[in-house]
Amino acid sequence: MIQSLWSLSGQRALVTGGTKGIGKAIVQQFLELGAAVFIVARDNELLQQQLANYRQQGHSVEGIAADISQPGIATQIIESVKTTWNGLDILVNNAGTNVRKSTVDYSPADYEHILNTNLRSAYELSQAAYPLLKAAGNDHSKDSKIVMVSSVSGLAHTSSGTLYGMTKAAMLQLTRNLAVEWASDGIRVNAVAPWYIKTPLATPVLTNPEKLAGILKRTPMNRVGEPEEVASVVSFLCMPASGYVTGQTISVDGGLMAWAY
């Protein structure tokens, strides 16, 4: 009984941005916990390399190269999932991007790129995946899961830029709305809000000694997080062990949001 609560065996998961950073760590943990994973990523060469590697290890994995910032791509992705499995149990909206500028320096192109990548993709994929997630919950007498990978930048100012913070905050409200609206359909919706994690997106900041010192000074645990530490929380939110948890945001931040002074 205990083992079944802490497993993803038999689950079918779609993970966006699954070839790098937090997304890659989520994919690896899901596979090791028994899930079949469908990866979405922009870099087709890297995607194919990783798919081949996972298959050599005996895992059930599929994928498609796609730019989730493009309007309408969500429908194509879900159609590919339907062709592959004809079902879906887990959606992880992980893919994201950032352009660090002061507010007055952002261009309309910056605005469109960041909002489309971080927010629009999460909304449209959740919307497109809804019929599959609802059907999976009903058929298996279990719940389906959506997890949004947001950021502490959606909870407080973190010098990551207005547009990034806006999109990450909106993801948290999307989480709450969907959790309430879709609870009766057997769909749980939660979010994680990481602080600085060792990922390619954070590299330009973490390799700056002055900025890194400032980050560590504000972090009670006095270190930067690892992708696997975020992936573990995402995995928990998709397991039966978290079956009564929905509409929540869990900060994975080394204590940042708990430290006022």
GUMARGU-707173 format. One record per residue (C-alpha): residue number from 1; residue in three letters; chain; x, y, z. Coordinates in steps of 0.02 Angstrom, whole numbers, plus 50000, padded with zeros to 5 digits. Each point is the difference from the previous one (the first is absolute). Layout:
BEGIN
(NUM,'Ala','A',(X,Y,Z));
...
This chain:
BEGIN
(1,'Met','A',(50000,50000,50000));
(2,'Ile','A',(50138,50123,50048));
(3,'Gln','A',(50099,49962,49843));
(4,'Ser','A',(49850,50032,49888));
(5,'Leu','A',(49977,50172,50078));
(6,'Trp','A',(50178,50050,49953));
(7,'Ser','A',(50003,49939,49821));
(8,'Leu','A',(49957,50062,49826));
(9,'Ser','A',(49985,49825,49928));
(10,'Gly','A',(49881,49994,49854));
(11,'Gln','A',(49985,50189,49986));
(12,'Arg','A',(50016,50091,49833));
(13,'Ala','A',(50082,50171,50016));
(14,'Leu','A',(50028,50145,49881));
(15,'Val','A',(50146,50113,50048));
(16,'Thr','A',(50043,50160,49906));
(17,'Gly','A',(50179,50062,49994));
(18,'Gly','A',(50054,49824,50046));
(19,'Thr','A',(50178,49994,49933));
(20,'Lys','A',(50086,50126,50114));
(21,'Gly','A',(50006,50060,50179));
(22,'Ile','A',(49848,49970,50109));
(23,'Gly','A',(49903,49920,49858));
(24,'Lys','A',(50134,49871,49967));
(25,'Ala','A',(50007,49957,50186));
(26,'Ile','A',(49811,49979,50003));
(27,'Val','A',(50005,49883,49851));
(28,'Gln','A',(50137,49894,50078));
(29,'Gln','A',(49910,49985,50166));
(30,'Phe','A',(49833,49960,49918));
(31,'Leu','A',(50080,49861,49898));
(32,'Glu','A',(50088,49927,50152));
(33,'Leu','A',(49835,50005,50096));
(34,'Gly','A',(49915,49896,49865));
(35,'Ala','A',(49913,50128,49890));
(36,'Ala','A',(50000,50008,49811));
(37,'Val','A',(50053,50174,49945));
(38,'Phe','A',(49965,50105,49846));
(39,'Ile','A',(50130,50138,49984));
(40,'Val','A',(49975,50166,49910));
(41,'Ala','A',(50156,50103,49959));
(42,'Arg','A',(50060,50120,49865));
(43,'Asp','A',(50169,49920,49964));
(44,'Asn','A',(49959,49845,49897));
(45,'Glu','A',(50179,49935,49995));
(46,'Leu','A',(50017,50005,50189));
(47,'Leu','A',(49826,49927,50020));
(48,'Gln','A',(50038,49851,49888));
(49,'Gln','A',(50164,49968,50091));
(50,'Gln','A',(49913,49995,50167));
(51,'Leu','A',(49856,49894,49937));
(52,'Ala','A',(50125,49871,49935));
(53,'Asn','A',(50093,50001,50165));
(54,'Tyr','A',(49843,49975,50104));
(55,'Arg','A',(49942,49858,49887));
(56,'Gln','A',(50168,49913,50017));
(57,'Gln','A',(49969,50004,50188));
(58,'Gly','A',(49833,49913,49973));
(59,'His','A',(49886,50148,50030));
(60,'Ser','A',(49838,50039,49909));
(61,'Val','A',(50026,50171,49924));
(62,'Glu','A',(49939,50098,49849));
(63,'Gly','A',(50019,50180,49945));
(64,'Ile','A',(49974,50138,49874));
(65,'Ala','A',(50103,50151,49952));
(66,'Ala','A',(49891,50155,50014));
(67,'Asp','A',(50010,50183,50050));
(68,'Ile','A',(49863,50020,50130));
(69,'Ser','A',(50002,50189,49980));
(70,'Gln','A',(49913,49982,49832));
(71,'Pro','A',(49811,50025,50004));
(72,'Gly','A',(49903,49842,49961));
(73,'Ile','A',(50145,49881,50033));
(74,'Ala','A',(49914,49931,50156));
(75,'Thr','A',(49867,49915,49895));
(76,'Gln','A',(50132,49916,49892));
(77,'Ile','A',(50094,49939,50154));
(78,'Ile','A',(49845,49925,50078));
(79,'Glu','A',(49954,49917,49835));
(80,'Ser','A',(50172,49918,50001));
(81,'Val','A',(49970,49939,50177));
(82,'Lys','A',(49831,49929,49948));
(83,'Thr','A',(50082,49911,49854));
(84,'Thr','A',(50133,49928,50115));
(85,'Trp','A',(49897,49950,50152));
(86,'Asn','A',(49820,50054,49974));
(87,'Gly','A',(50006,50065,50177));
(88,'Leu','A',(50092,50108,50126));
(89,'Asp','A',(50015,49999,50190));
(90,'Ile','A',(50125,50140,50035));
(91,'Leu','A',(50041,50167,49920));
(92,'Val','A',(50152,50098,50059));
(93,'Asn','A',(50008,50177,49931));
(94,'Asn','A',(50184,50027,50027));
(95,'Ala','A',(50071,50088,49847));
(96,'Gly','A',(50042,50183,50026));
(97,'Thr','A',(50115,50141,49953));
(98,'Asn','A',(50057,50171,50056));
(99,'Val','A',(50075,50161,49935));
(100,'Arg','A',(50074,50103,50140));
(101,'Lys','A',(49973,50186,49971));
(102,'Ser','A',(49931,50149,50091));
(103,'Thr','A',(49814,50025,49970));
(104,'Val','A',(50021,50152,49887));
(105,'Asp','A',(50121,49907,49888));
(106,'Tyr','A',(49887,49855,49953));
(107,'Ser','A',(49944,49997,49818));
(108,'Pro','A',(49832,49936,49936));
(109,'Ala','A',(50095,49849,49933));
(110,'Asp','A',(50070,49963,50174));
(111,'Tyr','A',(49825,50013,50071));
(112,'Glu','A',(49925,49878,49874));
(113,'His','A',(50144,49876,50015));
(114,'Ile','A',(49999,49989,50189));
(115,'Leu','A',(49811,49996,50021));
(116,'Asn','A',(49976,49873,49861));
(117,'Thr','A',(50137,49885,50065));
(118,'Asn','A',(49964,50007,50186));
(119,'Leu','A',(49814,50031,50014));
(120,'Arg','A',(49905,49975,49839));
(121,'Ser','A',(50078,49829,49973));
(122,'Ala','A',(49949,49942,50175));
(123,'Tyr','A',(49822,50062,49977));
(124,'Glu','A',(49978,49928,49826));
(125,'Leu','A',(50079,49832,50041));
(126,'Ser','A',(49893,49982,50156));
(127,'Gln','A',(49846,50043,49898));
(128,'Ala','A',(50045,49881,49859));
(129,'Ala','A',(50045,49859,50121));
(130,'Tyr','A',(49840,50017,50102));
(131,'Pro','A',(49898,49866,49909));
(132,'Leu','A',(50139,49871,50017));
(133,'Leu','A',(50033,50042,50182));
(134,'Lys','A',(49815,49993,50043));
(135,'Ala','A',(49979,49833,49912));
(136,'Ala','A',(50152,49926,50088));
(137,'Gly','A',(49934,50048,50171));
(138,'Asn','A',(49829,49928,49964));
(139,'Asp','A',(50063,49839,49921));
(140,'His','A',(50126,49958,50136));
(141,'Ser','A',(49898,50060,50149));
(142,'Lys','A',(50152,50106,50039));
(143,'Asp','A',(50043,50181,49976));
(144,'Ser','A',(50101,50077,49860));
(145,'Lys','A',(50130,50133,50035));
(146,'Ile','A',(50063,50165,49932));
(147,'Val','A',(50156,50080,50074));
(148,'Met','A',(50054,50176,49954));
(149,'Val','A',(50185,50040,50019));
(150,'Ser','A',(49987,50182,50053));
(151,'Ser','A',(50128,50098,50102));
(152,'Val','A',(50022,50098,50161));
(153,'Ser','A',(50004,50146,49877));
(154,'Gly','A',(49812,49977,49993));
(155,'Leu','A',(49990,50026,50188));
(156,'Ala','A',(50124,50141,50029));
(157,'His','A',(50118,50116,49909));
(158,'Thr','A',(50162,49909,49957));
(159,'Ser','A',(50085,50113,49872));
(160,'Ser','A',(49957,49876,49862));
(161,'Gly','A',(49898,50128,49904));
(162,'Thr','A',(49820,50060,49997));
(163,'Leu','A',(49943,49889,49858));
(164,'Tyr','A',(50070,49840,50076));
(165,'Gly','A',(49921,50041,50168));
(166,'Met','A',(49833,50040,49918));
(167,'Thr','A',(49991,49835,49908));
(168,'Lys','A',(50054,49897,50149));
(169,'Ala','A',(49871,50086,50112));
(170,'Ala','A',(49865,49969,49871));
(171,'Met','A',(50046,49815,49996));
(172,'Leu','A',(49963,49991,50186));
(173,'Gln','A',(49828,50076,49977));
(174,'Leu','A',(49970,49882,49854));
(175,'Thr','A',(50044,49859,50119));
(176,'Arg','A',(49871,50055,50128));
(177,'Asn','A',(49862,50027,49872));
(178,'Leu','A',(50024,49833,49914));
(179,'Ala','A',(50016,49907,50165));
(180,'Val','A',(49828,50060,50053));
(181,'Glu','A',(49915,49991,49830));
(182,'Trp','A',(50064,49827,49956));
(183,'Ala','A',(49997,49915,50170));
(184,'Ser','A',(49834,49918,49961));
(185,'Asp','A',(50079,49930,49841));
(186,'Gly','A',(50131,49907,50100));
(187,'Ile','A',(50142,50119,49954));
(188,'Arg','A',(50119,50067,50132));
(189,'Val','A',(50099,50157,49958));
(190,'Asn','A',(50150,50063,50099));
(191,'Ala','A',(50156,50105,49974));
(192,'Val','A',(50180,50008,50056));
(193,'Ala','A',(50092,50165,50021));
(194,'Pro','A',(50188,49976,49992));
(195,'Trp','A',(50133,50127,50050));
(196,'Tyr','A',(50167,49997,49909));
(197,'Ile','A',(50035,49824,49938));
(198,'Lys','A',(50154,49939,49906));
(199,'Thr','A',(49926,50005,49825));
(200,'Pro','A',(50054,50071,49831));
(201,'Leu','A',(49872,50141,50020));
(202,'Ala','A',(50080,50055,50164));
(203,'Thr','A',(50181,49980,49944));
(204,'Pro','A',(50025,50184,49948));
(205,'Val','A',(49954,50053,50177));
(206,'Leu','A',(50084,49861,50098));
(207,'Thr','A',(50167,50025,49911));
(208,'Asn','A',(50003,50183,50054));
(209,'Pro','A',(50094,50000,50168));
(210,'Glu','A',(49915,50158,50062));
(211,'Lys','A',(49825,49940,49957));
(212,'Leu','A',(50033,49826,50071));
(213,'Ala','A',(50058,50077,50163));
(214,'Gly','A',(49840,50100,50010));
(215,'Ile','A',(49894,49845,49967));
(216,'Leu','A',(50088,49900,50135));
(217,'Lys','A',(49985,50143,50124));
(218,'Arg','A',(49810,49998,49977));
(219,'Thr','A',(49986,49811,50011));
(220,'Pro','A',(49992,49926,50177));
(221,'Met','A',(50072,49833,49941));
(222,'Asn','A',(50145,50098,49921));
(223,'Arg','A',(50005,49902,49837));
(224,'Val','A',(49921,49988,49829));
(225,'Gly','A',(49876,49860,49968));
(226,'Glu','A',(50022,49846,49891));
(227,'Pro','A',(49878,49954,49859));
(228,'Glu','A',(49968,49833,50085));
(229,'Glu','A',(49936,50089,50155));
(230,'Val','A',(49864,50085,49899));
(231,'Ala','A',(49963,49840,49904));
(232,'Ser','A',(49972,49906,50163));
(233,'Val','A',(49863,50121,50052));
(234,'Val','A',(49919,49988,49828));
(235,'Ser','A',(50006,49810,50013));
(236,'Phe','A',(49917,50006,50171));
(237,'Leu','A',(49859,50110,49933));
(238,'Cys','A',(49966,49869,49866));
(239,'Met','A',(49998,49850,50117));
(240,'Pro','A',(49852,49924,50091));
(241,'Ala','A',(50087,50054,50161));
(242,'Ser','A',(49947,50180,49963));
(243,'Gly','A',(49823,49951,49955));
(244,'Tyr','A',(49916,50132,50109));
(245,'Val','A',(50113,50143,49944));
(246,'Thr','A',(49936,50118,49865));
(247,'Gly','A',(50007,50186,49964));
(248,'Gln','A',(50163,50018,50095));
(249,'Thr','A',(50168,50082,49964));
(250,'Ile','A',(50154,49924,50081));
(251,'Ser','A',(50153,50111,50004));
(252,'Val','A',(50163,49907,49970));
(253,'Asp','A',(50111,50140,50057));
(254,'Gly','A',(50119,49956,50141));
(255,'Gly','A',(49894,50105,50118));
(256,'Leu','A',(49997,50161,49898));
(257,'Met','A',(49814,50037,50015));
(258,'Ala','A',(49999,49964,50187));
(259,'Trp','A',(50137,50128,50040));
(260,'Ala','A',(49936,50177,50022));
(261,'Tyr','A',(50157,50061,50089));
